[in-house]
Amino acid sequence: MPEYSIINKLKDQNKLNDSILIYINSLSLEDIIAVKLELSTKLLDNRLYGFDIWNKMNLITKEAVLKFALSATKTKTDAARFLGLTPQNFRRACNNYNIYKEENA
């Protein structure tokens, strides 16, 4: 059964390499989020007006934690337990965020 890893997935897509991971590891999660937000606003001439970021952070964070749970566990059942979700709620969350573990567990 293949193991899902967000790091391996991003490496396969040439979006990450070991050097970048070393830099990321030296930053706090808060710094990484702040940097990503700053980079995102540069594309929009430093404007995120109309994007309700304060209220959307809950959804963004849940998606990130869901991806982590799938990466850190061997099965969907383990990921659901890790998150404290029932199997039904876990499946619903995966469907809501279009996240699917590449296995049949």
C-alpha angles and dihedrals in degrees: 000000000000117000119232117228124173088205092054091045092053091044090053088052089050090241094118138033135176093267092055090047090055090054093045091050090057092057129078118242089248091054092049091052092047092049092048091050091048091050090049093053093051088067088054096045090260093304125126094158113152093023105109093216096165092059095035092057089079090060094041091051094047091052091050093049091047090053090048093050091053091048095046098047134060099226140027088244090056091047091052091049091047090055094042092242130138113243089252094051090045092053090047091052092049090050093047091053096035091238119147128176111227097239141072100245 
